[in-house]
Amino acid sequence: MKKNLLFTLLMVCFGACSQKSKPRVSNLTSENYVETMLKTIKHYDYEPVYYLRYGQNICYSEILVNDIPINKNFTELVDGGTIKINDYIFKSGLQKVTFRLYPAIKGKDFDYHILREDTDMKISISESDNINRDKKGKEMASYLTPTVDGVDENGPKKIFAAAGKTYYEASFTFEAKVPYEFNSLEKGQDLRKWNPEKLKQKVVDFYKNQLTLLKEKKTDEYFSFLELKEKETSQSLFYAKKDLEETLVEYLEPFTIKDYKIEPLENYKLKFYGDGRIVCLELTSLDSRLRGESALWAKYKEDGGTMAAFRKYYLYIPEGKDELEILR
């Protein structure tokens, strides 16, 4: 539920969309959400939480864990942060981190169409104990973009190995040991093998149904689609009651925020993740504020500005089934 400030000059014109909502798929509701999740979360003497810390300079970027996007930056020339990634770790073993770098184009005071000599990305993975949060964690892996010998007016210097290119991608792995195991992703169908048009129609219909639930304020029907995602996410992050209550507030924003305006579903593309087992709809816009964002989004007013809220759905179809489910 990422929010970005939209400039007041942003104009997006779409057609109308309406669709009858599908029946409830589980008994999860906004009223029983916290209680239901608390009953399913197991706690342990040691609860490992994995953090990804990144620092990126003179470029835009995307970061994926196990081929699922966890962060993207298409607005800032320099960016960095720390992200919990347990919800993208499905079981113990090797985990794969991938990042992609792009030229930083059409910024407020910059416009680079190639990756620069001083472009770089540093990523580190650390493990901490969820219970003893004040105790320093241990670093599990780190990666720094490679450099080569170069020269400038001051003499020899190290420069980014992909300087001058328009794209760079790299990956590395680390070992994770977690006390839970989810087989949902590995038992998902490879959706790249589906008939493209049939799959796209199913995904679009799913998004249209979600849009209808949000617009018509059908809270219980909306929550009924979240059970798998929330059970796995809350367990992997060892949520406490306070964490669940904060998550609930975020989920309820479309139903509680005044003038929360759901945008029509249009100008999207089908995207695969999770080695073909996950699918979603992303906006086709190259506007830095919309690039790569979910096709299901809304605008609302806050503190005198216009805010955008993007509702990302990573969908999959379990083996032996024919209907999409929200995995993350």
C-alpha positions as CSV (number, residue, x, y, z in Angstrom):
1,M,0.0,0.0,0.0
2,K,2.6,2.4,-1.1
3,K,1.6,6.1,-1.2
4,N,3.2,8.7,-3.4
5,L,2.5,12.5,-3.7
6,L,1.1,13.3,-7.1
7,F,1.6,16.7,-8.6
8,T,-1.6,18.7,-9.0
9,L,-1.0,18.9,-12.7
10,L,-1.2,15.1,-13.2
11,M,-4.1,14.4,-15.5
12,V,-5.2,10.8,-16.0
13,C,-8.3,10.1,-18.2
14,F,-9.9,6.7,-18.1
15,G,-13.2,5.1,-19.1
16,A,-15.8,3.8,-16.6
17,C,-15.6,0.3,-15.3
18,S,-18.2,-1.8,-13.5
19,Q,-18.5,-5.5,-12.7
20,K,-20.5,-7.7,-10.4
21,S,-18.4,-8.8,-7.4
22,K,-17.7,-12.5,-6.9
23,P,-18.9,-14.4,-3.8
24,R,-16.8,-14.5,-0.6
25,V,-13.9,-16.9,-0.7
26,S,-13.3,-17.2,3.0
27,N,-14.8,-16.2,6.3
28,L,-12.2,-13.5,7.0
29,T,-13.7,-10.1,7.7
30,S,-12.5,-6.8,9.0
31,E,-14.2,-7.6,12.3
32,N,-12.5,-10.9,12.9
33,Y,-9.1,-10.1,11.1
34,V,-7.0,-9.5,14.2
35,E,-8.4,-12.4,16.2
36,T,-8.2,-14.8,13.3
37,M,-4.6,-14.0,12.5
38,L,-3.5,-14.1,16.2
39,K,-4.8,-17.7,16.4
40,T,-2.7,-18.8,13.5
41,I,0.6,-17.1,14.3
42,K,3.2,-19.4,16.1
43,H,5.9,-17.8,18.2
44,Y,9.4,-19.3,18.9
45,D,12.2,-18.8,21.3
46,Y,14.2,-17.3,18.4
47,E,12.4,-15.5,15.6
48,P,14.8,-14.7,12.8
49,V,13.9,-11.5,10.9
50,Y,15.9,-10.8,7.7
51,Y,16.5,-7.2,6.7
52,L,17.7,-5.9,3.3
53,R,19.6,-2.6,3.4
54,Y,20.3,-0.8,0.2
55,G,22.0,2.4,-0.9
56,Q,21.8,3.5,-4.6
57,N,23.4,6.4,-6.3
58,I,22.9,8.2,-9.7
59,C,20.3,5.8,-11.1
60,Y,16.8,4.4,-10.7
61,S,16.4,0.9,-9.4
62,E,14.2,-2.2,-8.7
63,I,15.0,-4.8,-6.1
64,L,13.5,-8.3,-6.0
65,V,13.7,-11.2,-3.5
66,N,13.0,-14.6,-5.0
67,D,11.9,-12.8,-8.1
68,I,9.2,-10.8,-6.3
69,P,9.6,-7.0,-6.2
70,I,10.1,-5.5,-2.8
71,N,11.2,-2.0,-3.7
72,K,11.4,0.3,-6.7
73,N,12.7,3.8,-7.1
74,F,11.9,5.8,-10.3
75,T,12.0,9.3,-8.7
76,E,15.1,9.8,-6.6
77,L,18.7,10.2,-7.9
78,V,20.0,8.9,-4.6
79,D,18.0,6.5,-2.5
80,G,18.4,4.0,0.4
81,G,16.6,2.2,3.1
82,T,16.0,-0.9,5.1
83,I,13.3,-3.4,4.4
84,K,12.0,-6.5,6.2
85,I,11.9,-9.4,3.7
86,N,10.6,-12.4,5.6
87,D,7.3,-12.3,3.8
88,Y,9.2,-13.1,0.6
89,I,11.1,-16.0,2.2
90,F,8.9,-19.0,1.9
91,K,11.1,-21.6,3.7
92,S,14.7,-22.2,4.8
93,G,17.4,-22.4,2.2
94,L,19.0,-20.3,-0.4
95,Q,17.3,-17.0,-1.2
96,K,17.9,-14.9,-4.3
97,V,18.3,-11.2,-4.4
98,T,18.1,-9.4,-7.8
99,F,18.5,-5.7,-8.6
100,R,18.1,-3.8,-11.8
101,L,19.5,-0.3,-12.5
102,Y,18.2,2.2,-15.0
103,P,19.3,5.7,-16.0
104,A,17.8,8.4,-13.9
105,I,15.7,10.3,-16.5
106,K,13.4,13.3,-16.3
107,G,14.1,14.2,-12.7
108,K,13.5,17.6,-11.1
109,D,17.1,18.7,-11.7
110,F,18.6,15.8,-13.6
111,D,18.1,13.8,-16.8
112,Y,20.6,11.0,-17.5
113,H,20.0,8.7,-20.3
114,I,22.8,6.3,-19.6
115,L,24.3,4.8,-16.4
116,R,27.0,7.1,-15.1
117,E,30.6,6.4,-14.0
118,D,29.6,7.2,-10.4
119,T,26.5,4.9,-10.5
120,D,26.5,2.3,-7.8
121,M,24.3,0.0,-5.7
122,K,25.2,-1.6,-2.4
123,I,22.9,-4.2,-0.8
124,S,23.4,-6.1,2.5
125,I,21.4,-8.8,4.2
126,S,21.3,-9.1,8.0
127,E,19.5,-11.3,10.4
128,S,18.1,-10.1,13.8
129,D,16.0,-11.7,16.5
130,N,12.4,-10.4,16.5
131,I,12.2,-10.9,20.3
132,N,15.4,-9.2,21.2
133,R,15.1,-6.3,18.9
134,D,17.8,-4.2,20.7
135,K,20.5,-6.8,20.1
136,K,22.6,-6.1,17.0
137,G,22.0,-8.4,14.1
138,K,24.5,-10.3,12.0
139,E,25.3,-9.7,8.4
140,M,24.5,-12.6,6.1
141,A,25.6,-11.3,2.7
142,S,26.5,-8.1,0.9
143,Y,26.9,-7.0,-2.7
144,L,28.5,-3.9,-4.3
145,T,28.3,-3.1,-8.0
146,P,31.6,-3.9,-9.8
147,T,34.1,-1.2,-10.9
148,V,36.8,-1.0,-13.5
149,D,39.9,1.2,-13.9
150,G,39.2,4.6,-15.4
151,V,40.7,8.0,-15.6
152,D,39.7,11.6,-15.4
153,E,41.4,15.0,-15.3
154,N,42.7,14.1,-11.9
155,G,44.2,10.8,-12.9
156,P,43.2,7.1,-12.4
157,K,39.9,6.3,-10.7
158,K,37.5,3.5,-10.3
159,I,34.3,3.7,-12.4
160,F,31.1,1.7,-12.6
161,A,31.7,-1.3,-14.8
162,A,28.4,-0.7,-16.7
163,A,28.9,3.0,-17.2
164,G,27.5,4.1,-20.6
165,K,24.8,1.3,-20.7
166,T,21.1,1.8,-20.3
167,Y,20.5,-1.2,-18.1
168,Y,22.3,-3.3,-15.5
169,E,21.1,-6.4,-13.6
170,A,22.9,-8.6,-11.0
171,S,21.9,-11.2,-8.5
172,F,23.4,-12.9,-5.4
173,T,22.1,-15.4,-2.8
174,F,22.1,-15.9,0.9
175,E,21.2,-18.7,3.3
176,A,18.1,-18.2,5.5
177,K,16.9,-20.4,8.3
178,V,13.3,-19.8,9.4
179,P,11.0,-21.8,11.6
180,Y,8.1,-21.8,9.2
181,E,7.6,-23.3,5.7
182,F,5.1,-22.3,3.1
183,N,4.8,-24.5,-0.1
184,S,2.2,-22.2,-1.8
185,L,4.6,-20.6,-4.3
186,E,6.4,-23.8,-5.3
187,K,3.0,-25.4,-5.8
188,G,1.8,-22.6,-8.0
189,Q,1.3,-23.2,-11.7
190,D,3.8,-21.8,-14.2
191,L,1.4,-19.2,-15.7
192,R,3.7,-18.6,-18.6
193,K,2.4,-21.9,-20.0
194,W,-1.2,-20.7,-20.0
195,N,-2.9,-19.3,-23.1
196,P,-1.9,-15.6,-22.9
197,E,-5.3,-14.2,-23.7
198,K,-7.2,-16.5,-21.4
199,L,-4.8,-15.7,-18.5
200,K,-4.9,-12.0,-19.1
201,Q,-8.7,-12.0,-19.1
202,K,-8.7,-13.9,-15.8
203,V,-6.3,-11.4,-14.2
204,V,-8.3,-8.4,-15.5
205,D,-11.5,-9.9,-14.2
206,F,-9.9,-10.4,-10.8
207,Y,-8.8,-6.8,-10.7
208,K,-12.2,-5.5,-11.9
209,N,-13.8,-7.5,-9.1
210,Q,-11.5,-6.0,-6.5
211,L,-12.2,-2.5,-7.9
212,T,-15.9,-3.1,-7.6
213,L,-15.5,-4.3,-4.0
214,L,-13.6,-1.1,-3.1
215,K,-15.9,1.3,-4.9
216,E,-19.0,-0.2,-3.5
217,K,-17.5,-0.4,0.0
218,K,-18.0,-4.2,0.3
219,T,-15.6,-4.6,3.2
220,D,-16.3,-8.2,4.2
221,E,-16.1,-9.5,0.6
222,Y,-12.8,-7.6,0.1
223,F,-11.3,-9.1,3.3
224,S,-12.3,-12.6,2.2
225,F,-9.7,-12.6,-0.5
226,L,-6.8,-11.8,1.9
227,E,-6.7,-14.8,4.1
228,L,-3.8,-16.7,2.5
229,K,-1.7,-13.6,2.0
230,E,-2.3,-12.4,5.6
231,K,-1.7,-15.8,7.2
232,E,1.6,-16.3,5.6
233,T,2.7,-12.7,5.9
234,S,1.8,-12.3,9.6
235,Q,3.5,-15.7,10.4
236,S,6.7,-14.9,8.5
237,L,7.0,-11.5,10.3
238,F,5.9,-12.9,13.7
239,Y,3.3,-10.2,14.1
240,A,2.0,-9.1,17.5
241,K,-1.5,-7.8,18.1
242,K,-0.3,-4.2,17.5
243,D,1.2,-5.1,14.1
244,L,-2.1,-6.6,13.0
245,E,-4.1,-3.6,14.2
246,E,-1.9,-1.3,12.2
247,T,-2.2,-3.5,9.1
248,L,-6.0,-3.5,9.6
249,V,-6.1,0.3,9.6
250,E,-4.2,0.4,6.3
251,Y,-6.6,-2.2,4.7
252,L,-9.6,-0.1,5.8
253,E,-8.3,3.1,4.2
254,P,-10.5,2.8,1.0
255,F,-13.5,2.3,3.3
256,T,-12.8,5.1,5.8
257,I,-10.9,7.9,4.1
258,K,-13.2,10.6,2.8
259,D,-13.1,11.3,-1.0
260,Y,-11.0,8.1,-1.6
261,K,-11.4,7.9,-5.4
262,I,-10.7,4.6,-7.1
263,E,-9.2,5.1,-10.5
264,P,-10.6,3.2,-13.5
265,L,-8.7,0.1,-14.6
266,E,-6.9,1.0,-17.8
267,N,-3.5,1.4,-19.4
268,Y,-2.0,-1.7,-17.8
269,K,0.2,-4.6,-18.8
270,L,0.5,-8.2,-17.5
271,K,3.7,-8.9,-15.6
272,F,5.1,-12.2,-14.4
273,Y,7.2,-12.7,-11.2
274,G,8.1,-15.6,-9.0
275,D,9.7,-17.5,-11.9
276,G,6.4,-17.4,-13.8
277,R,4.2,-18.5,-10.9
278,I,3.0,-15.0,-10.0
279,V,1.1,-12.5,-12.2
280,C,-0.1,-9.0,-11.7
281,L,-1.2,-5.9,-13.6
282,E,1.1,-2.9,-13.7
283,L,0.5,0.6,-15.2
284,T,2.2,1.2,-18.5
285,S,2.9,4.8,-17.7
286,L,6.5,6.0,-17.9
287,D,5.7,8.9,-15.5
288,S,8.2,8.4,-12.7
289,R,5.4,8.5,-10.1
290,L,3.4,5.8,-11.8
291,R,6.0,3.6,-13.5
292,G,5.8,0.0,-12.4
293,E,2.9,0.7,-10.0
294,S,-0.2,-1.4,-9.6
295,A,-3.0,-0.9,-12.0
296,L,-5.4,-0.8,-9.1
297,W,-5.0,2.5,-7.4
298,A,-6.7,5.5,-5.9
299,K,-6.3,9.2,-5.2
300,Y,-7.3,11.2,-2.2
301,K,-6.6,14.5,-0.5
302,E,-4.3,14.8,2.5
303,D,-2.6,17.8,4.1
304,G,-3.6,20.0,1.1
305,G,-2.0,17.7,-1.4
306,T,-3.2,14.8,-3.6
307,M,-2.0,11.4,-2.5
308,A,-2.0,8.1,-4.5
309,A,-2.5,4.7,-2.9
310,F,-1.5,1.6,-5.0
311,R,-3.0,-1.8,-4.2
312,K,-0.5,-4.4,-5.4
313,Y,-1.8,-7.9,-5.9
314,Y,0.6,-10.8,-6.6
315,L,-1.7,-13.5,-7.8
316,Y,-1.1,-17.2,-8.4
317,I,-3.1,-20.3,-9.3
318,P,-2.4,-23.4,-7.1
319,E,-1.9,-26.8,-8.8
320,G,-5.1,-28.5,-9.6
321,K,-7.1,-25.3,-9.5
322,D,-8.4,-22.8,-12.0
323,E,-8.9,-19.6,-10.0
324,L,-6.5,-16.9,-9.1
325,E,-5.6,-16.2,-5.4
326,I,-3.8,-13.4,-3.7
327,L,-0.4,-14.8,-2.6
328,R,1.3,-11.5,-1.6
